[in-house]
Amino acid sequence: MAIALGILGAGNIFPAYMRTLKRSLLFNVVGVADAVPAAAKKRAKEFGLKAVTSDDLLASEATLILNLTPPQAHHATGMKVLQAGKHFFTEKPLAVTFAQGKEMVAVAKRRGLRIGCAPDTFLGAGAQATRALIDAGTIGSIRHGTAHFMCHGPDHWHPNPDFFYQQGAGPLMDVGVYYLTHLVNHLGPVASVSGGAHTTHGTRVIALGDNKGKKIPVAVPTHIVTHLNFVSGPQIVLTSSFDVWKHRHSPIELYGDDGTILGPDPNQFGGKVQFATQLGAWQTVKDKRPYTTNSRGTGLIEMAQSIEAGRPHRCSEALALHVLEVMERALAAADTGKALRLTTTCERPAPLTAKLF
């Protein structure tokens, strides 16, 4: 029997989710709502759905709500969904602040509901191949590593990039969240963070579309360097930046006692995974795994299947809350110049060894 699903938010990420959900044949989408009704009507027409109001969606037969609203709305939206007695899966990050995330998780626990949260790209072929190498001890104990997300910001490709420079976004919370989630999947929870950050330009200028030439005030750091001390021992340096035109760093490099792993772009599901042991040549992982193309929504599918089976889901509230705290503490550590310990922890998600759909 199909699961009744409602969708809040009809923005740029909507089509990617719908393509995956249609492949799964798991859901009956009862409606799509958006703060801008015309946006909901456009998506509804595009995908053969029904456009509704958010109130109607919360009062509907949907048992699970997919939230695709901007980050600043995640907390308020999530609270309404949970108070309506529905499970909640949201785009990243879980909330704008750690306090908001904790409140949502507490409400879900009291009401016996599930929260799931993107990114789900760590369920893809690239991350799962990397995880398999780590779990097999291919390069021995991992001691150090680097991760780099660096570009020149979304103002050169997004028609409405304002929210990327507001609280709850910026390079760390908008894209660094993918890298952190992959690292926690690979290595387990973070014990403490330190680092530095700065805002390179106080304003940005939109480069295209109807808003071309509009100046955007920047309210968040745009270049952040974070030192991550993992509970299991590794020391990883993550750089998240909207101030770099080009670079040649690998997205993730992990250095072990017996070699090195080069991981793929955490913002993608697939990608090349390579490793070398000691003085040996680089080898490319050849094994076939599912989800090599854009499969956003896989985490939602896995969560729905887990609810029906009564097992933990991989894109869990504990993982999302821990990553949210890591990001908030990283920014606070950069501001204070002090190392800060984490108060949360989480289990590494179980490896994904078979297709979900």
URSUL-V258652 format. One record per backbone hydrogen bond with DSSP energy under -0.5 kcal/mol. NH is the residue of the N-H (numbers start at 1). CO is the residue of the C=O. Records with the same first field share a line. If there is no record, write none. Layout:
# URSUL-V258652
NH: CO + CO
This chain:
# URSUL-V258652
3: 26
5: 3 + 28
6: 64
7: 31
8: 66
9: 7 + 33
14: 11
17: 13
18: 14
19: 15
20: 16
21: 17
22: 18
23: 19
24: 20
25: 21
26: 21
28: 3
29: 27
30: 5 + 28
31: 5
32: 50
33: 7
37: 35
39: 36
40: 36
41: 37
42: 38
43: 39
44: 40
45: 41
46: 42
47: 43
48: 44
49: 44
52: 32
57: 53
58: 54
59: 55
60: 57
63: 4
64: 4
65: 87
66: 6
67: 65 + 89
68: 8 + 66
73: 70
74: 71
77: 73
78: 74
79: 75
80: 76
81: 77
82: 78
83: 79
84: 80
85: 82
86: 81
87: 63
88: 114
89: 65
90: 116
91: 67
101: 97
102: 98
103: 99
104: 100
105: 101
106: 102
107: 103
108: 104
109: 105
110: 106
111: 107
112: 108 + 109
113: 108
116: 88
117: 315
118: 90
123: 120
124: 121
125: 291
126: 269
128: 124
129: 125
130: 126
131: 127
132: 128
133: 129
134: 130
135: 131
136: 132
137: 134
138: 133
140: 137
143: 255
144: 255
145: 235
146: 253
147: 237
148: 251
149: 239
150: 148
151: 241
156: 153
157: 154
158: 154
161: 158
163: 160
164: 161
165: 162
166: 163
169: 166
170: 164
173: 169
174: 170
175: 171
176: 171
177: 172
178: 175
179: 175
180: 176
181: 177
182: 178
183: 179
184: 180
185: 181
186: 182
187: 183
188: 184
191: 229
192: 229
193: 340
194: 227
196: 225
198: 223
200: 198
204: 216
206: 214
207: 155
212: 209
213: 206
214: 211
216: 204
217: 215
218: 202
219: 165 + 217
222: 198
223: 198
224: 240
225: 196
226: 224 + 238
227: 194
228: 226 + 236
229: 192 + 227
230: 228 + 234
231: 189
233: 230
235: 143
236: 228 + 234
237: 145
238: 226 + 236
239: 147
240: 224 + 238
241: 149
242: 222
244: 151
252: 263
253: 146
254: 261
255: 144
256: 254 + 259
257: 141
258: 139
259: 139 + 256
260: 276
261: 254
262: 274
263: 252 + 261
268: 265
270: 292
274: 262
275: 283
276: 260
278: 258 + 276
280: 277
283: 275
285: 273
298: 295
301: 297
302: 298
303: 299
304: 300
305: 301
306: 302
307: 303
308: 304
309: 305
310: 306
311: 306
316: 314
317: 115
320: 316
321: 317
322: 318
323: 319
324: 320
325: 321
326: 322
327: 323
328: 324
329: 325
330: 326
331: 327
332: 328
333: 329
334: 330
335: 331
336: 332
337: 333
338: 333
340: 193
342: 191
353: 351
